[in-house]
């Protein structure tokens, strides 16, 4: 890939200098669609800004400087930051924010891969009204005490630009973020800092799919920051890095609506039969962290230090109790990407399960979007390779495990005790009390596992000069560079 030579190499925050970032993908998306891609979220945050933002496992002010959840999670009140404006100069006021939330709530918006209307299930039918020039209220159809979690992806565009967004002209939409787009091409987005904002004067994101090429861009001075580099790769002189755990969980969804995995003893048996450390060493050269529960340690309500479920003796015992001591065949659906190691992973998993008499019949799928739609339609075999990407513990429980919702990625799991815990959490406004409830739900999902949980990837961000800031979720805040 050729890089432009008409931009200066950034040195500090010198005027006219451009910070060049290389990452696997670069695409400017509709701000009201739903994505958990760190590559997309870093650009959306820089250009459009958001009402609230993630900070560690909690929520912090963004364009809203204060918020309150009340009435057992049925109402959210927000106070906006005074003086905030879109890049066309129009104010970020209550009317504009309400217009954004209403667009976000449309059933045809919030599209994630294979799953439309993500935000509609929370904001659809809500009363979204200004209560002052810089204040607004959201009256929800049902309690959602975790609504600030959802508003951390409430990106804001000037309402005058909604027609441009509908036409797919995302770059023309004035956002409320610290940068405005000045150029866009296939795999390239360039933006300039707006007056009054911190960060580099200009940023250029370039898509470089191959990790080795991203590392070479750093070494040759064609980029200042590189995302998602191999953990074991040697860094060139003058480059510093940070390592973090990507919170996306790599899992196998279990078909619990029909077939043998409707039996919880078999689901527990498979979770106890897998040596995650050995799997990570073979498939990813150690560049992952074993996942012992339904969410990563960085998630709200996780229980760090949960014991490894690997227990071969218990796995044999559970298989025998379920009537499969003599063997079992399972059909597994496997995509060729997302995760990119899916085929190697499934082959390694088959080898680990073979000594337990569990054989896998693997069905390979090359079209990843068609694969996602197949999963959404609940047409998988006995299990399928998948991931769980929301940083919101509430969304994981609600969208994937609540049988009453039967969401896009739900595959038949039924746990009345977990659903009771989720209902309590939705009405529990106090974050500390709600976190205790989520820890209960986390433990319940270990006793009756909905998935085969495997690992989260170890990631690496590298930067010429000083070490880059370390994001908890891999979403880079360019104003901190």
N, C-alpha and C positions, 0 to 999 in steps of 0.2 A: 504494500500500500504506500502511495506517495503522500507525504505530508507537505502542507503549505509552508513556503519559506518567507511569506510576507508578514509573519508575526514574530514579535521579539520574544526572546527567552526571558521569562520572568526572573527578576532579581529583587526579592523583597516585594514591596507593593509599589514599585516605581510606576510613574505615570506612563500610560501607553503600552504597558507590558501585558501579555496574555498568558494565563495559566493554561497549559495544555494537558488534558486528561485523556488517557486511553483506557477503554473498558470494553467488555465483550460485545455489548450492544448499545446502540444510541438511537433512540426514537422519541420524538416529542409527541406525547399522547394527549388525547382529550383529558383535561384535568378532572372531569367528572366521571370518567371510567374508573374501574377498580383495578389496581395492579399491586402486587407485592414484590415486583422486580426492583432490586436496589438500583440497578442501572437507570431505570425510568424514574424512580422516586427522587433521586438526587437532582435530576434536571427539573422535574415538576416543582420541587421545593424551591429551587433557585429562581424559577421564572414566575410561578404563581403564588408561592407562599401558602400557608395553611393556617386555619384558625388556631389550632393547638399543635404541639409537636411532641415527639417522643424524647424522653431523657432517661437513660438507663431503662428500668422496667416501668417507669411512671410517665406521667403526662405533665408538660410544662407550657407556659404561655407562648402564644405565637402572635397572630394578628388579633386574637382575643387576649386581653391582658388579665381577665378574671372570668370565672365561671362557677356556677353552683348547680348541683343536681339535687332535686328536692322531691317531695311527694312520693316517697318510696320508689324513686327512679323514673317517675312519669313525666317530669319536667326538667328542662335544662335552661338556665338563664346565662347569657353571655354579655360581657361588657367589652367593647372593642377599643383598641388602642387609638388614642386621639392623634390625628395628623397623618394616619396611613393613607396612601393613595395608590391607585393602579398606575401603570406606566404611561397611560394617556393623560394623567393628571386628575382624573375623576376620583372622588373620595371613596374610601372603603368604609361605607356607612352601613347602618342596619338594613336599609332597603336593598342595597347591593348584595349583602351577605345572604339575606333571605332569598333573593332571586337565585343565587348560586345553590343554596341548599334545596330549593324546590326543583331546580334542574337536576341536581344530583339524585333527588328522590324519584325521578321518573323511572318507570319500569323498563324503558329501553336504554337507560344509562347504567353506569356501574358494571360494565361488562368485563368479566374476567374470563380467562381461557375456558371455554365450555360452559360458562355460568353467567347468564345475563341477570340484571336487576339486583346486584348484591346490595346496594345501598337502599333500594326500594323496600326491602324487607324490614328495614329499621325506620326509615323516614317516610315511607309511603303512608299517606293519610294523616300525617302529623300536622298539627297547627303550628306554622312557622310564621311569626309575626314580629314586626318591630315594636319595641316598648319604649323607644326613645331614639334620638338621632344615632346614638352609638351603643344601643342595647337592643337585644332581641330575646324572645323566648321560644322554646320548642316544646309543645305539648305532644307527647308520644301516645300512640295507640295502646302500648303495653309498657310495663316497666323495663327500662334498660339502664341500670345504674352505670354501666360501662360506656354510655354514650360518648364521653370524652375520647375514648379509644377510637370511635368511628370518626369523630371530628378531627382527629390527628391526620386524616386523609381528606379533609374538606379543603381542597385547593380552590383558590378564588381567581376568577377572571372578571373583567369589566362586563357588566350585563350588555353593554352596547356591542360586545364582540360575540354574543351567543350565535348570531347568524353565521359568522365566520367559522365558529366551532362546528356548527351543524354541517357546513360545507367541507369540513376536514382541513381547513386552513388554520392550524393550531398556532403557527408562528405569528400570525397576524393578530392574535388575541392579546390585548394588554393584561398582564397579570399583576398580582399584588406582591410578588416576590422581590428580592433585592437585585435581580437582573432582568434585562429585557433582551429578547432575541433579536439579533441583527442579521443573521444569515442562517440558512438551513439548506442542507443537501442530503443525499442518501448517506446515512451513517455519520453525519456531521451536524452539530449544532453549535453556533457561536452566540455568545451573549455578552453584553456590557453591563457593568455595575451602574445602578441608578444613584443619583445624588443622595447623600445621607446614609448610605449603607456601607458596612464594613466588608472586607474581602478583597480579592484581586480586582484590578480595574476591568479585566475582561477574562472570560473563560471560553475555551474551545474543547468540546467533547468530541472524540473520534472513536468510531467503532473499529476495534481490532480484535477479531474473534480468537486468534491464536495467542495463548499465554506467552509463548516464546517470542512472538513478535512484539507484544506489549513490553516485555523485558528489554528487548533490543531497542525499542523506542526510547526507553529511559537511558540505556547505556550510551546511545548515540546523540543524546541531547535533543531528540525530537518530541519529547514529552517531559513534563515535570512530575506527573502523578500517574501511576498505573494501578488498576484495580484487579483483584482476583488473580494474583500471581501464584505459581506453585510454591508451596510452603518450603520445599527443600531446595529451590533454585538459588544459586549463588548470585548475590547482588553486585552490581558494578561499583567501583569506588565513588564515594560522594553521595550514595543513595542510602536512605534509612527506611525502615519498614515498621509496620505494626501488624500483629496477628490477632485474629478474633474468630469466634465461633459463629458461623452463619446460623441464625435461628431456624432456618428452614429444616423441617424434620423429614428425613428420607425413611419411607415406610412401605409396607405392603398393606393395602386395604383388604380386609377379609369380607367375603360374601357371606353375610349372616342371615340373608333372607331365604336361602335354600342351599342344599348341599351339606357336606360334613362339617363345615366351619360354623354352622349354626350352633354347634355344641361348644360351650365355653371351655370345656376340658381340653379340646383340641387347640383352641386359640391359646390357652395358657401353655400347652405342651410345645407349640411352635416357638413361642417367646422364650421358653426355657431351653430349647434345643440349640439355639443359635449362639455361637461364640462371636460376639460383636468385635472384640479386639482383633481376633484372627481374620475376620471378614474385612475389617478396615485395613489391616496390614496387607492382605492379598490384593484387594481391589483398588485401594487408594494410597498405597505406600505409607499408611499411617496418618494421612492428612484428614482426619475426622475425629470427632469425639463420640463415644458410645452414647446412645440415647436410651435411657432406662424408663422413660415415661412418655406421655402423649405430647409434651411440649419441651422445649429446650430449657436449660437452666436460666437463660436470660428472660424467660417469660414471667409475667405477673402470676403469682400463685404456684410456681414450680417448687419442687422440693429438691434442692441441690444435695448431692451425696446419696441419692437413692441407690440402694443395692442393685448390683448387676443381676438381672433375672436368670442368667445362664446357670442351668442346673440339669445336667444330662440325666441323672438318676430320676429326678422328678419328671422330666420329659418322658422317659420310658414308662414310668408309672402312670402318668396321665393318659398316654396313648393306649395303654392296656385297659385302663378303666373305661375309656370311651369305646372299647371294642375294636381297636386297630393295632393291637400288639403284633399282629402278623404282617402289617404293612398297610399302606394307604397311598393312593394316587390323587394328586391335586392338579387342576388346570390353572396355569399362571399366565396372565396377560402381561406382556413386556414391551414398552416402547423402545425406540432406538435412541431417543434423547429426552432430556428433562426427566430424570437426571441422565447426563451423558454416559454415565457408567452403568446404565440399567442392565444391559446385556451381560456385561462381566459380573455384575452383582448377582444376577439371577443364576448364572452358571456356578458361581461360588456358593450361593445359598443351596443349590441343588446338591452340591458335593457335601455340604455340612449336614444336610437332612438325610442323605442316603443311609448312614449307619443306623438311623432310627426307623428304617423301613418306609420312609416317606419319599415318594418319587414325584417329580414335577414334569408335567406335560406343558411345554412352553409355547405360547402363541405370540409371534413377533408382530409388531405394528410399526410401520414407518411414518405414517401420517399422524403427527403428535396432536393436532387439533381434533382430528376425527377420533383419536384415542380418548381425548378428554370428553368428547360428546358421548362416546360409548360408556365411559364411566358414569357420566351424569345420568344417562338413561338406565343405569344399573344393569348393564348387560355383560358384566365381567364374568370370568369363570369362577374359580374358587377364591382367587386372590389376584391382585395386580400391583405392579410397581407404581408408586405415586409419591407425592410429597405433600407436606402440610406447611404452607408458607405464612399465614397471617401472624403478625406479631401480637395480635390480640388473643388472649386466652379465651375471652368470652366468645369471639367469633369461631374459634376452633370447636368449642363445646356446642354452640348453638347451630352452626352451619353443618357440622360433620357428625355429631353424635346424638342430637336430640331427635328421637323417633317421631315426635309430634310435628316437627318441622319437616323431616325427611328431605333435607337440603340436597344440593347438587352432588355432594360427595358422600352422603350417607349411604351405607350399604347394608342396612337392616339391623344395626345394633340397637338393642333395647335394654335400657337400664333405668328402671323407675327411680332408684335411689340417686343416680347421677342427675336425673332430670329434676328431682326435688331440690338437690343442691343448687342447680342452675337457677331455678325459680327463686330460691332464697337470695342468691347472689344478685339477681336482677333487681331485687327490692332493697338491697343493702347499700346505702349511700356511702357509708364510711369505708374508705379504701382498705384500712387495716383489717376491719371485720370481714370485708369481702375477700381479701386475700386468704384468710383462714378458710373460708368456704371453698375457694378454688383449690386449696391444698387437699381438702377432703375429696373433691372431685378427682383430682390427680391420683389420689390413692385408690379410689373406686375403680378408675380406669386401668389400674394395674392388676387389681383382683379379677376384673372381667375385661380383658384387653380387647378393644375394638380393632386393633391393627397389630401387625408385626412391626415393632419399632426398632430401628437399626442405628442411625447415627445422624449427626449434623456435621457438615463440612467445616474444616479449618480453612480460613481464608487469610489473605495477605494483601495489604495495601502498601505500596512503596512510593517514595517521594524523593526527588533530588533535594539534598540539603537536610533540613530538619525533619524529624519524624512526623508523619501525618497524624491528625487527631484520630482517636480510636472510636469508631461508632459501635454501639451495642448491636445494631442490626445491619451493619454494612452500608447504610445510607449516608453517603458523604455530604457533610455540610460545607459547601465551598467557601462560605464566609469565614470559616475558621482556618483557612489555608493561608 
